[in-house]
Amino acid sequence: MVKQNLHCHTTYDDGANSPEEMIQAALKYGLTSLGITLHAPIEGEFWTPPKEKEPEFIEEMQRLKEKYKGTIDVYCGLEYDLYGPKYFEPYEYIVASGHVIDGLYVDNTLERHHLLREHCGGGLATIERYYNNVASIADIPEADIVGHFDLLTKYNEKEALYDIESKEYKDAAYAAMEKLVKADKIFEMNTGAISRGYRTTPYMGADMLKHLKSIGGKLTIQSDGHFADAVACAFDLCEDIAKSCGFEEIWVFDGEEFIPEKF
């Protein structure tokens, strides 16, 4: 069973609950460790904290780490966006994601995603821009986890924006995936769109997972929860899907490094 979540957000950025409330929810749902990620500060972006709030977050996470020692392992993580400045120093692990292309949002709202498609020149061009952007995570040695690799499909269940079965889509996605696997990055199976009601299944989907398995990729399962009850959202479903795609283990953080753990 999945007992760790390393990707969730709090009132320090765009989450609804405090770090301590997220920890209490993790205990309620039977997790044995919880990593809370702060969105890396980007000036002018509403979903990231101001830079001056960062030390307060680090201090609070250290306090909670000590308070809950022996009850649940608490880790302090950063979700870095490729759009922002690189700064990784105080954090125990890094989730690297691509939320923004040329100042336009991939996942903020469906309407804003349509603006991105128009800016890029259509669906195929957007696919290529997005996966080229995500592939650049391979060039960031500090990045441990690739956040929501196929975030581009967040709204695909509500509106058929991309044909994920097409050769064009798979060529772009698999090329990025293969570059990231060669760089030894861990891929996240993410349930954030389920908890927000945009999807009924996690991303990555089965085809992506099967390809990841076939090329020796590493998998982790995370909720990307932005409120307390989402802290372990659909973890059983993720485990079942991952097993059906051939995975027998996920990669977990032990406080010092990432190690494989059998389901």
Secondary structure, 3 states (H helix, E strand, C coil): CCCEECCECCCCCCCCCCHHHHHHHHHHCCCCEEEEEEECCCCCCCCCCCHHHHHHHHHHHHHHHHHCCCCCEEEEEEEEECCCCCCCCCCCEEEEECCEECCEECCCCHHHHHHHHHHHCCHHHHHHHHHHHHHHHHHCCCCCEECCCCHHHCCCCCCCCCCCCCHHHHHHHHHHHHHHHHCCCEEEEECHHHHCCCCCCCECCHHHHHHHHHCCCEEEEECCECCHHHCCCCHHHHHHHHHHCCCCEEEEECCCCEEEEEC
